[in-house]
Amino acid sequence: MANKKDLIDQNLQDLNNDGVDRRGFLKCMAWAGTGLVWTLSGGIPVSRAFAKTTEKGGSKGSDFSFVQISDSHIGFNKPANPDVTATLQVAIDRINAMPHKPDFIIHTGDLSQLSKPSEFDTLDQALKGATAKQVYFVPGEHDMLSDNGEQYLQRYGKGTKGSGWYSFDQKGVHFVGLVNVVNLKAGGLGSLGHEQLEWLEDDLKAHSASTPIVMFAHIPLWTIYPDWGWGTDDSEQALSYVKRFGSVTVLNGHIHQVMQKVEGKLSFHTAMSTAFPQPAPGTAPSAGPMKVPAEQLQKVLGITDVNYLVSGKSLAIVDSPLDGSSASSKAAG
Amino acid sequence: MRNIKTNQSVVFTWSALALVAIVSIMTLRGALGIVHAANAEPSTGSTEVKIDNFAFTPGVITVKAGTQVTWINHDDIPHTVDSTEGKFKSAALDTEDKFQFRFTEPGEYPFFCRMHPKMTGKIIVQP
């Protein structure tokens, strides 16, 4: 195992060739909550500083791209961010200002704070202003609070299965949206449940191992910090179904900060929130909104841009803070 | 006199032992992270469970049958109070929102937050 890992690290270094030590960089980046790019090329993930990739034209010539936004928490109005609608608007403005127009947007949940119709209305209104008209959603625990999620499902779950899971294909990439925020057990973490797992296994069967897979769900599908509930009890089973695929990208929200992990052909990534940051695991008495000085707020909120190249079968992921600063300058943390 | 003194001394010794035993149990409870509020004397009438930093405080509380328990959320994030056995279920409690439930039947009532299920607690109702 160690040898294989070393080999992969060596490959990463070679492919990277940007003088950034990947491990050191990741360690640093994990809490910086800003930008980082990594590319899946032939199943081998490569990390790069944001500025480098944009220099090299990360988005240029990509076959399609999409943007992940997460944790808008419309309705939240506490000191950590008294105007979450405004910061969502900044996120949408940034999406609209991208030199390449993303094909669609994925929202990885916690659209609202309290599942109120007025909160969903505000989110819908803001998203109408996005140039990318197609938005794919999965619910967060904040979106399923009333009537067992009926409000959410009526608005965002048309054509989905169960509590809102579904899949779709885009230019040869298979996307799977999963729900891990309902029917949670006392003392447990996020949960997909038996019915959804069966559906997932069946859904993936139809695809060849060379199909790139993008799985997205609200709560991380890898265990980040169980004490704070940052993980999913039955994610291992879900991940066992994708083991045979050559490239699997897992996109999550919930923790309001960028974290990533590469495990063989699996690449895990969490996005920043558009509403408020949360503390790094274990650095505060609990999870929850973290207050930062007002002028720093837009450095810790952001969006995630994903570019896909059919030729190289590669995905490039760039996290951008809302204030427009590049990641590299903040990677020193 | 001697005998009485001896008896008193014995009584005292047993009391001391009992005290040591009680303290040991309390220490053990503390070490196990179990919070028992008013365990010896169940509270009556009404009592409160606070929600702070994604935790119910006290986590375990003993009350007399007929007691109304009020949960109050002091966090900036909504929480819920759900009976693990489906006996009660709050709506989402926003900051400073309350949920109340009157426990009439003796028994144990575990509960959790359905948004953050790591948050658990228990109401013990005595006759």
Contacts between the chains, C-beta under 8 A, distances in Angstrom:
chain1	res1	chain2	res2	distance
A	76	B	76	8.0
A	78	B	76	4.4
A	78	B	95	7.0
A	79	B	76	8.0
A	80	B	76	6.8
A	113	B	78	6.9
A	113	B	94	7.9
A	114	B	78	5.9
A	114	B	92	5.4
A	114	B	94	6.2
A	115	B	92	7.2
A	141	B	114	7.9
A	141	B	115	4.3
A	141	B	116	7.5
A	142	B	78	7.1
A	142	B	115	7.2
A	145	B	78	7.3
A	145	B	80	7.7
A	145	B	91	7.4
A	145	B	92	4.3
A	145	B	115	7.5
A	146	B	91	7.5
A	146	B	92	7.6
A	181	B	115	8.0
A	184	B	114	5.9
A	184	B	115	7.9
A	184	B	117	4.2
A	185	B	117	6.0
A	186	B	82	7.9
A	186	B	84	4.7
A	186	B	110	6.6
A	186	B	111	7.7
A	186	B	112	3.7
A	186	B	117	5.5
A	186	B	120	5.3
A	187	B	112	6.9
A	187	B	117	6.2
A	187	B	118	6.7
A	187	B	120	5.4
A	188	B	117	5.0
A	188	B	118	7.6
A	189	B	117	7.4
A	189	B	118	7.5
A	226	B	118	7.7
A	227	B	118	7.1
A	228	B	54	7.4
A	228	B	118	7.1
A	229	B	116	5.5
A	229	B	117	6.8
A	229	B	118	4.5
A	285	B	53	4.5
A	286	B	53	3.9
A	286	B	54	4.0
A	286	B	55	7.0
A	286	B	75	8.0
A	287	B	54	6.1
A	287	B	77	8.0
A	288	B	53	7.3
A	288	B	54	6.7
A	288	B	75	6.2
A	288	B	76	5.9
A	288	B	77	5.3
A	289	B	76	4.8
A	289	B	77	6.8
